[in-house]
Each structure stands twice: as structure tokens, then as C-alpha cells.
């Protein structure tokens, strides 16, 4: 593993048993990538493609079926929950729903202080205040908000509380599971700018999961595209928007609306037809072949390997063999 990598994921797989266990949901299959220190990797794809399952498996909320997860220089794949506890201080998560992820019976001060007490950074709630109050200010709230409960805040303010809870331990890696999807556009920009400013100051790494490709372009250094549990394309953020290679990526980019009606009429779209196949019974070969306009006979027979092209652009597609 490179000394510059904060996170390395090798052939990560997560399957869920359905019912009596005779059927299996293929949520994540053989996903591999690296996240360098101080950089942001964006994971994009349709709902149900496995982004959130991948993130929650990396942070060990879900147990991996197989594969390897390396944080820094430590393999955390098979560590017990007791062994993971000191590691969790280094990696935190911002959840999608800012209301469901906060304890409705706890004040904001207690919510943010909880990880400090759990990891014994402080011994008492009074000591925790020295961390809680500055962090509230840092995320755009005030000391006066500390004694309120989650239901007393707007969605954007609740998400700021969730961010404060994740950042108060000063982690090395933060996994952002669609942290802005439930927020208004103006609030989205504020939250994104907050995360970027904190990254510049502290040098932490983000794994950023989102549906909005235009937002991912703004926040991410690198972008990975997932489809039905597989990683199908990865490269630097600007490159994937200038030169998308995989037909699925082209379809996602083709679906981004253009605010100028004249330019929108001139735009050549590459839409994705059909519905996402069931992850319980995924298609053979390339999983996108049932919806791909360029599908060949080999696409239904053999799954393509991830190939690294000369530009450093990685793509899993038989069109580039």
C-alpha cells in the first residue's frame, strides 16, 4: 500500500441473505479503489447500485462478505468490534438523513460530546464543552444552540449537527453518505463549502457519495461510477466529465439538465433505457449489457476486467479491449 493512501479497498464484496437464505442480494461485488490522503473520492450511480452499502461496509457498520479494507497501514477487515473501537476515532460518517441519525432525546451538546466521551478524549461533559462549543461555531451554529433538541432545528441545521459530531474527533477519514440530498440547494452549497474548508485546514480525506453528478464534480478530486454492485469507471473528476468512456457513465452525464433552453435543445443526450435489474439475480457477464446500446455477444458471456488506460483512466468495458 502506498504511504500516500488513506484508504485501500481490495475486491470488497457484500451480499445480503434474503428470507431463509436461499437467495442473495449482490449489493457490492469485487470493488477495488484507493483514496489518497487529503483528497476526495466521489462515488456516483443510480439508487440501488451499492454506493451506501459499500460505504457502510468500509466503515464496518456492515460486515464484509469478502475482500480487504485497509485504513492507513492497518487491515481492519476482520477486526472485532472491541479492536475496532480505537480505529473508529480515525474514521467517522455523516449520514444521509439528518433527523434519523440524531438521538431525539439528547441535546445537541450531548450528541456532539458523545463520541468524545466514548473515546475518552474527555472525562466529563464539562470538559467536553471546550470541544463542543468551538465545533458548533465552526459549522455555523452558536453556543446558544447547544441546549436544544434535534426537532427544534431545520434540516440544514440538523445536518450541521451531524457534521459537527463527525468532525469533533478530528478523524483522518470521513465517509459522507449523500449528506446533502435532503437539503435545499442553497443549504447544499453551504454544507459543501463547510466540508471543503475543513478539509483544507485539517487535510482529512472524504469518501463522498451522491446522486448529483454536477455537485460531485465540484467537491471531488476523483470519481468512481458504480452500477449494480460493480465499479465500472474511475478517474480524475475533470477527466470523467470531459471524456466519459463507459456507456453507463455517458448515460448518467446525459441526464444532467442544462439551464439554458437553447443549449439543452442542441445537446446530444445518451439516455439510459430500461430498469435496473434485480441485484438478487444480476445479469451474466457485464451487468450493464441489458441496457447498453453498444452491447456485443461477449458482453453477456464474460464480465469485463477493469483496465487502466494510458491517461490513468480506468474502465470496465469490452469496448476498450
ZIQUIVEN-V527717 format. One record per backbone hydrogen bond with DSSP energy under -1.0 kcal/mol. CO is the residue of the C=O (numbers start at 1). NH is the residue of the N-H. E is the energy in kcal/mol with one decimal. If there is no record, write none. Layout:
co = <CO,CO>
nh = <NH,NH>
e = <E,E>
This chain:
co = <2,4,6,7,8,9,10,12,13,13,14,16,18,23,25,25,28,31,33,35,35,36,39,40,40,41,42,43,44,46,49,50,51,52,53,54,55,56,56,66,68,69,70,71,74,80,81,84,87,90,90,92,94,97,99,103,107,108,109,110,113,114,115,116,116,124,125,127,128,128,129,131,132,133,134,135,136,137,142,143,145,146,148,149,150,154,155,156,157,158,159,160,161,162,163,164,167,172,173,174,175,176,176,180,184,185,186,187,188,189,190,191,192,193,194,195,196,197,198,199,205,206,207,208,209,212,213,214,215,216,221,222,223,224,225,225,227,229,230,232,233,234,235,236,237,238,239,246,247,248,249,250,253,260,261,262,263,279,286,288,292,298,299,307,309,313,314,315,317,318>
nh = <5,37,72,35,70,33,68,31,65,66,28,25,21,18,16,27,14,12,9,6,7,39,206,221,222,208,224,210,226,49,229,54,55,56,57,58,59,61,62,13,10,76,8,74,71,84,85,88,90,172,173,175,177,101,102,106,111,112,113,114,117,118,119,121,122,128,129,130,131,132,133,135,136,137,138,139,141,140,145,146,148,109,108,152,153,158,159,160,161,162,163,164,165,166,167,168,170,205,92,207,94,178,209,183,188,189,190,191,192,193,194,195,196,197,198,199,200,201,202,203,174,41,176,43,178,216,217,218,219,220,237,42,235,44,232,233,230,29,227,316,225,314,223,240,241,242,243,250,251,252,253,254,256,264,265,266,267,26,289,291,295,302,286,315,312,309,234,307,320,321>
e = <-1.6,-3.4,-2.9,-2.9,-2.8,-1.8,-2.2,-2.3,-2.4,-1.6,-2.0,-3.3,-2.0,-2.7,-2.0,-1.6,-2.4,-2.8,-3.0,-2.8,-2.0,-1.7,-1.8,-2.3,-2.1,-2.8,-3.3,-1.9,-2.9,-1.7,-2.8,-2.3,-2.3,-2.8,-1.7,-2.1,-1.9,-2.4,-1.8,-2.4,-2.6,-2.4,-2.4,-2.3,-2.6,-2.1,-1.0,-2.3,-2.0,-2.0,-2.5,-2.7,-2.7,-1.5,-1.4,-1.5,-2.3,-2.3,-2.1,-1.5,-2.2,-2.7,-2.0,-2.5,-1.1,-1.7,-1.2,-1.2,-1.8,-2.7,-2.1,-1.6,-2.3,-1.9,-2.0,-1.7,-2.9,-1.3,-1.4,-1.4,-1.7,-2.6,-2.3,-1.9,-1.7,-2.5,-2.1,-1.5,-1.7,-2.1,-2.2,-2.6,-2.3,-1.7,-2.3,-1.7,-2.2,-2.6,-2.2,-2.1,-2.7,-1.3,-3.1,-1.7,-2.6,-1.8,-1.3,-2.5,-2.6,-2.5,-2.0,-2.2,-2.5,-2.5,-2.1,-1.9,-2.1,-1.7,-2.6,-2.8,-2.5,-2.4,-2.9,-2.7,-1.5,-2.1,-1.9,-1.0,-2.0,-2.4,-2.5,-3.0,-1.7,-2.4,-2.8,-1.1,-2.0,-2.9,-2.9,-2.8,-2.9,-3.0,-2.8,-1.9,-1.0,-1.9,-3.2,-2.3,-1.9,-2.2,-2.5,-2.1,-1.4,-2.4,-1.9,-1.3,-1.2,-2.5,-1.6,-2.0,-1.0,-2.6,-3.3,-2.2,-2.1,-2.9,-2.5,-2.6,-1.4,-1.3>
